[in-house]
Amino acid sequence: MAEVVVALMVRVPVPGRVKTRLAAGVGEAAACTLYEAMVADVLAAVAASGLELHLVYDGNLDSLPAAWLAGAAVVRPQRGGDIGARMAGAFEDCLATGCEGVILAGSDLPDLEAAVIRRARVALAEHGAVLAPSADGGYGLIGLGRRTFRRELFTGDIPWSTDRVLAATLERFDRCGLAVHLLKTMRDIDTPADLDAYRRTPCPAAVNTNHALVRLLADPGAESCPIRRSPAGR
């Protein structure tokens, strides 16, 4: 049984159903292509980290890309209503398998390299809880152990999808009497402004995301582009 696992939350890549805010600026097909590329990069980072992957999906299992399923030790549907309930459910389901800690990550984080995941694992062992803030005021990664998981970290009046998520979550940690270690801030890509900011300083290791972006900039009408494998050392 793995001591610490990575739970990755993904959505079935269907144009018009993923990255809708980004699609408002680049189109539904382009937004879906970029999302698939970001997932490919995150999956490569998890594989390079050496930690076991639990893929937690939203949508139709039969429509998940085979490449996403290939590296997962466990594949299960998301459960719960809002994003907080689904995150709490992912922790509960992973901990029910017998692991001692869970690192839950989003799938739209081209900055999420294997080294970040490894640092999260070390921080989880030393501090019991770890967060990686995101530039938009939320967070892209949260790690909790069997003794530090609290459902109330994800439920109640947390203002999801706003720039107050991180602050509200840190307040909730304090209310629960838990200390949390903060990693470096990462970038997720939710909006055209996020994409423009990422274009100015891309993550070199995010080869799929960068390749997709170059292709889509060269041909804004392109509906898809090939996904390349990331270097093994990412």
Secondary structure, DSSP 8 states (H G I E B T S, - for coil): --SEEEEEEEE---TTTS-HHHHHHH-HHHHHHHHHHHHHHHHHHHHHHT-EEEEEEES-GGGS-HHHHHT-SEEEE--SSSHHHHHHHHHHHHHTTT-SEEEEE-S--TT--HHHHHHHHHHHHHHSEEEEEBTTSSEEEEEEETTT--GGGTSSS--TTSTTHHHHHHHHHHHTT---EE---B----SHHHHHHHHHS--TT-HHHHHHHHHHHH-TT----------TT-
